[in-house]
Amino acid sequence: MESTPLCRSKTEAIERLSKLTSSPSYIVDAADKKALPIAKEELHALLEKPVLDGIPLLVLGNKSDLPEKLTVDELIDALNLKAVSHREVSCYGISAKEETNLDAVLQWLIKRSTK
């Protein structure tokens, strides 16, 4: 009898681990530059909620496999992440399709799920 894997993919593992941590994961389309001002506004409004004070933030720029995507530095600037204070902020460019950087994201989530 074959055993059923707990997670069928790294993306599914990230989704499950995100639910186990107290750290919010904010995912944006790094190739959709027109949507970033709204994403920035929504993110900063979310971070103003007292319940999230001091909680680490994980920002993921998906679609890093596309040529028109923003780099991580450009994403940090577009979302004004340097203005976020009183919490750890991590930003990764990922590709769910290509599974780029998903191992690093999993490690980030695992590290924070044991605290």
N, C-alpha and C positions, 0 to 999 in steps of 0.2 A: 504494500500500500504506500503510495507516494504521500509525502507530507506537503501541506499547503504552505507556501511561504507567507510570513507575516505581512510582507509588503511586496508587491509585484514589481515595483520600480523605485528608483531613488526619489522621484517626484512624490510618490505616495508615502515614502518614508518621511520626507520633509513635512508633508501635510500632517502626518500622525504625530511627529515630534513637536511640531509647532503647537499642537493642542496640549502637549504635556508641559510646555514651558510657560512661564509668565511673560516672556518676551514677545512683543508683537512683531510680526513679519509684515512688511509693507512691500508689495510687489507692484512694479510699474513696467510698462512696455518701453524699453530703452530706445526703441526705434520710432516711437510716436512722439515726436518733439512737440506737436501741437497740444497734446494732452498733459504735458508736464506742468504747466502753470496751475491747472486744476488739481493735479496730484499733489503738488507742493502745498497748495492752500488747504486741502483736505488733511494732509499729513500733519501740518503744523497745528491745525484745529484739534486733531486727535491727541496730539502731544500735550495740549493744554489741559486735558482732563486730569484732575487730581489723582485718580486711581492709577494712572500710569507714571506718576512721579518717580524718577530714579530707576525705572525699569529699562534694561538694555533694549535697543532698537536695532532690528535687522532690516536693511533695505536691499531689495533684490531688483536689479534691472534685467528683466527677462529679454529674450531675443538678441542676446549678444552675438549670435551667429550671423546676424544680418549686417550687410555693409554700412547701412545708414544709421546704425545704432550709436548712441552716445557712449563714450568711454566712462569708466567709473569716476574719474575726476570731473568730467563734464556733468555726469549725473549728480554728483555731490554738489556742484555749483548750481545746477538747475533746480534742485530741491532745497537749496540753502541749508544743507546738513551741518555746515560749520557753525551755524547759529544755534544749533541744538546744544543745550548745556545741561549739566546735572544728570547725565546718563551716558553710558557707553553707546556709541553709534558705529555700526559696521555696515559697509556697503559692498556688495558683490555684483559683478556682471555675470549673469547665468544664461544658459540656454536649456530650457526643458527638453527641447527637441534633440539637441546634440548631447545633453547631459553634462554640459560644461559647468565646472565649479560646483556641482551638486555635492561632491564629497566634502568640500570645504564648508558648505552650508550645513551639511549633516553634522560635521564635527563641531561647528559653532553651536548648533542646537543641543547636541549631546552634552557639551561642556556646561551649558546653562540649565539643563534639565536636572543636573545632579546637585545644584546649589540649594 
